[in-house]
Amino acid sequence: MSTLIAKDHAHLWHPCAQMKDYEIFKPLIVTGAKGSYIQLAKGKKIIDAISSWWCKSLGHQHPQLKKKLLQQIEKFEHVILANTTNEVIVNLSEKLANLTSDLKKVMYASDGSCVIEMAMKMSVHARIIEGKTKRKNFIALKNSFHGETIGAMSVSDVGIYKDPYHSLVFKVDFIDVPYCSGIDDPIWENCDEAWESIIKQLEPLSEKATAIIVEPIIQAAGQMRIYSKDFLKKLRNWTKKNDIHLIADEVMTGIGRTGKMLASEHANITPDFLCLGKGLTAGWLPLSALLMTDAIYYLFYDDYENGNNFLHSHTFSGNALAASIALEVLNIMKKDKMPERVLELGKVMFNMFLEIADKTKKLINIRGIGGVVAADLILAHEKQRLGYDIYQKAIRLGALLRPLGNTIYWAPPFNIEIAVLTKLKNITQQAIEM
Ligand SMILES: Cc1ncc(COP(=O)(O)O)c(C=O)c1O
């Protein structure tokens, strides 16, 4: 065993892992990364098929982002954002405020989970200020995932990440979701049939709910499941009618991943709160942002003595290095017409998955939207850990696939070349067939 791996095993607890697994398959030693590739020790290169947990939307070492980061380093790296301001954070906030017609105010955190907590706290706090103190509950979607902190976990519904912590989380009402395979599925446009039963689940909750939180269009950690845009539209109408906030968790979907800048745009809706993370800095540095309506913002805008103060802070809120990159990410997304390119990429990816399914006969439920395509492996028995097996084979063949359980998916950098994608297709097919 190399010294590095021995030291790793002695001291490092890797995220989201059973450490004992590393006895069999050692952690990959990364020595560099460029474009869609991760460079490993001993000269091996693997394709980053999942954009390193869905954040490296513009690939690794993007030269323009590197340039902006270095420019900002020369000025200052981080100064407390309470009581101070600077050009980069103001310009970023202005750009984020231009993403939608209604969300004109921005507050910053670092990780996705923190921004979800912020939205939830702000919704509850807003109700107190409004004197609507009965409105305290949250509604979420079955199979949702919103992060690892206690509030975010409470509104999440994926058992493997939540089950041991039931004594910590609070009660949330989870409603059904009308899934579909993508934009060509009739349910995408019309979910009337499913809505009949969903509305019955919602109605008893209408008077006590402060907010409903959704991952618009695609539930990422929940096996990359895609749902009807009509459902999102209907849900938005229902929240408006019943004075319930809509929190759009676009931590994964935001900034282009689904072929629109925001996945909410598929349904032509704007939420009351919008949460961004991951792709906001194209995976360079941790930065998350909460956008909210003026209506929410001005509830808190008051004389300090009245106590309506949202005294929420994170040390690295609005970190200048991260903000300088985010600003350039937004420029590149626009200049390179990235969402449109993602839609085109998505079509190629979907067809490649169809091909893999046809050749291997081992994939079902192929689904895709923008720069995400996924399918479930056909299992010999329920407990089979086929995804983990395929993960190891794909690494040997040259790709980081990292299936979600037994769901294989790709969410590569938006600028992945077609030749690399073709290579990824061959590797995925071979790894499934082996
Ligand atoms: C939809 C969604 N929300 C929130 C989070 C949490 O973000 P973070 O891991 O940055 O805390 C994730 C992470 O995967 C996510 O997919």
The ligand as an ORCA input file, in Angstrom:
! r2SCAN-3c Opt
* xyz 0 1
  C     -30.916     19.633     -4.265
  C     -29.866     19.752     -3.225
  N     -30.040     20.612     -2.214
  C     -29.103     20.795     -1.267
  C     -27.944     20.067     -1.271
  C     -26.914     20.265     -0.196
  O     -25.831     20.969     -0.688
  P     -24.402     20.873      0.036
  O     -23.911     19.486     -0.172
  O     -23.580     21.910     -0.671
  O     -24.627     21.197      1.473
  C     -27.722     19.142     -2.299
  C     -26.485     18.348     -2.337
  O     -26.314     17.439     -3.074
  C     -28.706     18.984     -3.298
  O     -28.554     18.106     -4.303
*
